Amino acid sequence: MRSLPRTGSCRGFALHPAPASRSSGGSSQFRAQSRALPSPFVAAVAPAYAGSMPPDRIRVDFRKYPDSQHWQYDLLWLAEDEYGTWLWGPPGTLAQRSDEPPIAFESTNLKLVTDDWWAGIWQETGEPEIYVDIATPPVRSEGRVTMIDLDLDVVRLRSGAVRVLDEDEFAEHQVELGYPRDLIEGARASCERVRAMLERNEEPFATVAPARLAEALALQEVPASPEPPGRA
């Protein structure tokens, strides 16, 4: 994921300012984390939430390899289906990267957390229409989803054009952060898969996500944009 100016865009999305160590690791460390990943969430909702209903608010915890804090924000639970966990945030939802000042979404955002190596965001207005983070499959716990951001992003503009972003950052981090081979291969494969899905307008991008975004917009009366996420 590209660097963000303090007044600018998060994942390419319109934002406005809210009121007022790198290290390397080997592939064995990453494989240990991969083995700990849960079985597909849609087929195991009860274990993921310890037999309870999903919490209303979910902390999205993006990390940078191997485990430094990246983007943090709280979203509202919307639905579960065969594609994954759908979350949403109303205008004013705050996001914070590391120790930087929090910034706020200007429009309603919809997020899909899959069990694959990607997570997507749709926004009500502006460009791009769809922004997909290439990331490790999520680790889910009560009220939290945690993923390692793998730099690469795939976007689709409202014109239909599909672009891959931040390939230079991905190449740099392979050296600087010591990405293991399986992490690199997983990210590349996911990036190509997502690009093809967007170009062919496959589900959930074709009709499922727009319907979920319409559901979120219908819930705009839900009060309270989340408090600043702060440190994890």
Kinemage of the C-alpha trace (Angstrom):
@kinemage 1
@onewidth
@group {chain A} dominant
@subgroup {mainchain}
@vectorlist {calphas} color= white
{ca met a 1} P 0.000 0.000 0.000
{ca arg a 2} L 1.382 3.366 -0.979
{ca ser a 3} L 2.412 6.030 1.489
{ca leu a 4} L -0.288 8.490 2.485
{ca pro a 5} L 0.076 12.240 2.853
{ca arg a 6} L -1.530 13.479 6.026
{ca thr a 7} L -4.132 15.283 3.972
{ca gly a 8} L -4.951 13.189 0.959
{ca ser a 9} L -6.239 9.726 0.355
{ca cys a 10} L -6.293 6.354 2.045
{ca arg a 11} L -6.283 3.494 -0.476
{ca gly a 12} L -6.984 6.164 -3.061
{ca phe a 13} L -10.158 7.251 -1.273
{ca ala a 14} L -11.178 10.770 -0.325
{ca leu a 15} L -10.397 11.635 3.272
{ca his a 16} L -10.120 14.744 5.375
{ca pro a 17} L -8.055 15.330 8.541
{ca ala a 18} L -9.794 14.351 11.758
{ca pro a 19} L -9.986 16.916 14.564
{ca ala a 20} L -7.013 17.684 16.215
{ca ser a 21} P 11.197 -0.367 12.992
{ca arg a 22} L 11.576 -2.536 10.287
{ca ser a 23} L 12.994 -6.044 10.678
{ca ser a 24} L 13.392 -9.108 8.516
{ca gly a 25} L 12.228 -12.629 9.059
{ca gly a 26} L 12.593 -16.015 7.459
{ca ser a 27} L 10.035 -18.125 5.702
{ca ser a 28} L 9.698 -20.416 8.715
{ca gln a 29} L 8.195 -17.538 10.704
{ca phe a 30} L 5.636 -16.860 7.985
{ca arg a 31} L 4.786 -20.545 7.563
{ca ala a 32} L 4.174 -20.768 11.307
{ca gln a 33} L 1.665 -17.944 11.017
{ca ser a 34} L 0.088 -19.520 7.926
{ca arg a 35} L -0.452 -22.807 9.738
{ca ala a 36} L -2.244 -20.884 12.470
{ca leu a 37} L -4.754 -19.338 10.056
{ca pro a 38} L -8.340 -20.468 10.671
{ca ser a 39} L -10.293 -22.698 8.321
{ca pro a 40} L -12.605 -20.819 5.933
{ca phe a 41} L -14.581 -18.388 8.020
{ca val a 42} L -17.885 -18.750 6.222
{ca ala a 43} L -17.867 -22.456 6.982
{ca ala a 44} L -16.850 -21.872 10.606
{ca val a 45} L -18.669 -18.793 11.873
{ca ala a 46} L -19.297 -20.258 15.310
{ca pro a 47} L -15.624 -21.002 16.095
{ca ala a 48} L -14.628 -17.570 14.845
{ca tyr a 49} L -17.000 -15.824 17.227
{ca ala a 50} L -16.942 -18.360 20.038
{ca gly a 51} L -20.584 -19.307 19.498
{ca ser a 52} L -21.864 -15.738 19.807
{ca met a 53} L -23.289 -13.334 17.283
{ca pro a 54} L -20.655 -11.352 15.387
{ca pro a 55} L -19.794 -8.136 17.234
{ca asp a 56} L -21.376 -4.969 15.864
{ca arg a 57} L -18.030 -3.248 15.460
{ca ile a 58} L -14.903 -4.871 14.035
{ca arg a 59} L -11.340 -3.579 14.364
{ca val a 60} L -9.508 -3.865 11.041
{ca asp a 61} L -5.864 -4.363 11.986
{ca phe a 62} L -3.462 -4.076 9.052
{ca arg a 63} L 0.162 -4.894 9.841
{ca lys a 64} L 3.411 -4.657 7.897
{ca tyr a 65} L 5.710 -7.669 7.755
{ca pro a 66} L 6.644 -9.141 10.097
{ca asp a 67} L 4.444 -7.416 12.719
{ca ser a 68} L 4.577 -3.626 12.755
{ca gln a 69} L 1.430 -1.547 13.005
{ca his a 70} L -0.029 -0.175 9.791
{ca trp a 71} L -3.622 1.000 9.160
{ca gln a 72} L -6.106 0.704 12.025
{ca tyr a 73} L -9.819 1.477 11.875
{ca asp a 74} L -13.141 0.256 13.220
{ca leu a 75} L -16.000 -0.732 10.918
{ca leu a 76} L -19.542 -1.911 11.479
{ca trp a 77} L -20.543 -5.505 10.750
{ca leu a 78} L -22.947 -5.842 7.825
{ca ala a 79} L -23.233 -9.459 6.670
{ca glu a 80} L -21.631 -12.850 6.075
{ca asp a 81} L -21.915 -14.784 2.830
{ca glu a 82} L -19.914 -17.153 0.655
{ca tyr a 83} L -17.522 -14.341 -0.252
{ca gly a 84} L -16.560 -13.446 3.313
{ca thr a 85} L -17.265 -10.810 5.943
{ca trp a 86} L -18.846 -7.528 4.812
{ca leu a 87} L -18.126 -4.452 6.927
{ca trp a 88} L -18.969 -0.809 6.415
{ca gly a 89} L -18.148 2.650 7.701
{ca pro a 90} L -20.258 5.818 7.449
{ca pro a 91} L -18.777 9.196 6.535
{ca gly a 92} L -16.590 10.383 9.394
{ca thr a 93} L -15.204 6.928 10.198
{ca leu a 94} L -11.659 7.461 11.436
{ca ala a 95} L -8.573 5.622 10.221
{ca gln a 96} L -5.070 5.882 11.616
{ca arg a 97} L -1.743 4.693 10.280
{ca ser a 98} L 0.796 3.981 12.994
{ca asp a 99} L 1.365 7.176 15.035
{ca glu a 100} L 0.077 9.578 12.394
{ca pro a 101} L -2.957 11.772 13.112
{ca pro a 102} L -6.262 10.021 12.345
{ca ile a 103} L -8.103 10.902 9.158
{ca ala a 104} L -11.766 10.445 8.277
{ca phe a 105} L -13.707 8.902 5.408
{ca glu a 106} L -15.637 11.486 3.432
{ca ser a 107} L -18.151 8.976 2.067
{ca thr a 108} L -19.621 5.617 2.987
{ca asn a 109} L -17.162 2.737 2.569
{ca leu a 110} L -17.810 -0.980 2.222
{ca lys a 111} L -15.142 -3.590 2.999
{ca leu a 112} L -15.006 -7.276 2.178
{ca val a 113} L -12.651 -9.451 4.239
{ca thr a 114} L -12.137 -12.686 2.321
{ca asp a 115} L -10.332 -15.879 3.252
{ca asp a 116} L -8.082 -15.381 0.245
{ca trp a 117} L -5.009 -13.149 -0.075
{ca trp a 118} L -6.991 -9.950 -0.638
{ca ala a 119} L -9.471 -7.554 0.954
{ca gly a 120} L -11.593 -5.130 -1.038
{ca ile a 121} L -13.018 -1.673 -0.422
{ca trp a 122} L -15.826 0.056 -2.322
{ca gln a 123} L -16.702 3.698 -1.826
{ca glu a 124} L -19.957 5.489 -2.492
{ca thr a 125} L -18.386 8.266 -4.560
{ca gly a 126} L -15.046 9.228 -6.050
{ca glu a 127} L -12.189 7.294 -7.598
{ca pro a 128} L -11.320 4.524 -7.669
{ca glu a 129} L -14.601 2.664 -7.522
{ca ile a 130} L -12.909 -0.453 -6.108
{ca tyr a 131} L -9.616 -0.726 -4.245
{ca val a 132} L -8.229 -4.168 -3.396
{ca asp a 133} L -5.419 -4.627 -0.884
{ca ile a 134} L -3.251 -7.679 -1.468
{ca ala a 135} L -2.698 -9.090 2.016
{ca thr a 136} L -2.293 -12.334 3.904
{ca pro a 137} L -5.447 -14.303 4.694
{ca pro a 138} L -6.966 -12.816 7.838
{ca val a 139} L -6.675 -14.050 11.379
{ca arg a 140} L -10.041 -13.479 13.042
{ca ser a 141} L -10.666 -13.070 16.742
{ca glu a 142} L -13.491 -11.560 18.755
{ca gly a 143} L -14.075 -8.102 17.335
{ca arg a 144} L -10.904 -8.018 15.206
{ca val a 145} L -9.504 -9.091 11.842
{ca thr a 146} L -5.728 -8.951 11.367
{ca met a 147} L -3.907 -9.037 8.020
{ca ile a 148} L -0.380 -8.305 6.805
{ca asp a 149} L -0.496 -5.711 4.031
{ca leu a 150} L 1.644 -6.858 1.098
{ca asp a 151} L 2.013 -3.515 -0.704
{ca leu a 152} L 0.381 -4.485 -3.997
{ca asp a 153} L -3.032 -2.985 -4.717
{ca val a 154} L -5.427 -3.529 -7.602
{ca val a 155} L -7.924 -0.784 -8.450
{ca arg a 156} L -10.795 -0.404 -10.871
{ca leu a 157} L -11.814 3.064 -11.958
{ca arg a 158} L -15.397 3.970 -12.726
{ca ser a 159} L -14.425 3.931 -16.404
{ca gly a 160} L -13.716 0.197 -16.023
{ca ala a 161} L -9.926 0.554 -16.295
{ca val a 162} L -8.017 -1.842 -14.008
{ca arg a 163} L -4.572 -0.976 -12.658
{ca val a 164} L -1.990 -2.591 -10.373
{ca leu a 165} L -0.335 -0.172 -7.958
{ca asp a 166} L 2.807 -0.135 -5.821
{ca glu a 167} L 4.815 -2.800 -7.606
{ca asp a 168} L 7.929 -0.749 -6.833
{ca glu a 169} L 7.152 -0.763 -3.106
{ca phe a 170} L 6.570 -4.516 -3.222
{ca ala a 171} L 9.961 -5.044 -4.892
{ca glu a 172} L 11.713 -2.814 -2.346
{ca his a 173} L 10.135 -4.528 0.642
{ca gln a 174} L 11.156 -7.953 -0.592
{ca val a 175} L 14.712 -6.840 0.155
{ca glu a 176} L 14.247 -4.330 2.982
{ca leu a 177} L 11.799 -6.402 5.027
{ca gly a 178} L 13.057 -9.826 4.000
{ca tyr a 179} L 9.834 -11.217 2.570
{ca pro a 180} L 10.028 -15.026 2.443
{ca arg a 181} L 9.465 -16.742 -0.886
{ca asp a 182} L 6.028 -18.132 -0.034
{ca leu a 183} L 4.852 -14.643 0.937
{ca ile a 184} L 6.093 -13.201 -2.362
{ca glu a 185} L 4.529 -15.973 -4.412
{ca gly a 186} L 1.213 -15.715 -2.567
{ca ala a 187} L 1.037 -11.966 -3.129
{ca arg a 188} L 1.879 -12.199 -6.838
{ca ala a 189} L -0.625 -14.970 -7.475
{ca ser a 190} L -3.363 -13.116 -5.631
{ca cys a 191} L -2.641 -9.903 -7.518
{ca glu a 192} L -3.017 -11.648 -10.880
{ca arg a 193} L -6.188 -13.423 -9.729
{ca val a 194} L -7.814 -10.210 -8.548
{ca arg a 195} L -6.821 -8.302 -11.674
{ca ala a 196} L -8.454 -10.969 -13.846
{ca met a 197} L -11.598 -10.965 -11.692
{ca leu a 198} L -11.924 -7.192 -12.006
{ca glu a 199} L -11.277 -7.200 -15.744
{ca arg a 200} L -13.929 -9.894 -16.258
{ca asn a 201} L -16.256 -8.255 -13.716
{ca glu a 202} L -16.695 -11.491 -11.805
{ca glu a 203} L -18.520 -11.791 -8.504
{ca pro a 204} L -18.469 -10.408 -5.947
{ca phe a 205} L -17.473 -7.344 -7.974
{ca ala a 206} L -20.328 -7.472 -10.504
{ca thr a 207} L -23.590 -7.384 -8.524
{ca val a 208} L -22.971 -8.651 -4.979
{ca ala a 209} L -20.832 -5.758 -3.773
{ca pro a 210} L -23.086 -3.016 -5.213
{ca ala a 211} L -26.028 -4.660 -3.436
{ca arg a 212} L -24.074 -4.775 -0.168
{ca leu a 213} L -23.112 -1.119 -0.566
{ca ala a 214} L -26.794 -0.273 -1.043
{ca glu a 215} L -27.530 -2.120 2.219
{ca ala a 216} L -24.904 -0.049 4.003
{ca leu a 217} L -26.276 3.204 2.594
{ca ala a 218} L -29.700 2.231 3.896
{ca leu a 219} L -28.186 2.048 7.385
{ca gln a 220} L -26.872 5.605 7.424
{ca glu a 221} L -29.014 6.372 10.453
{ca val a 222} L -26.627 4.216 12.504
{ca pro a 223} L -25.089 6.866 14.788
{ca ala a 224} L -21.562 7.446 15.904
{ca ser a 225} L -18.571 7.356 13.706
{ca pro a 226} L -16.055 5.230 15.621
{ca glu a 227} L -13.622 6.894 18.001
{ca pro a 228} L -10.013 7.316 16.865
{ca pro a 229} L -8.569 3.806 16.693
{ca gly a 230} L -5.360 4.654 18.565
{ca arg a 231} L -2.642 2.147 19.295
{ca ala a 232} L -3.379 -1.560 19.152
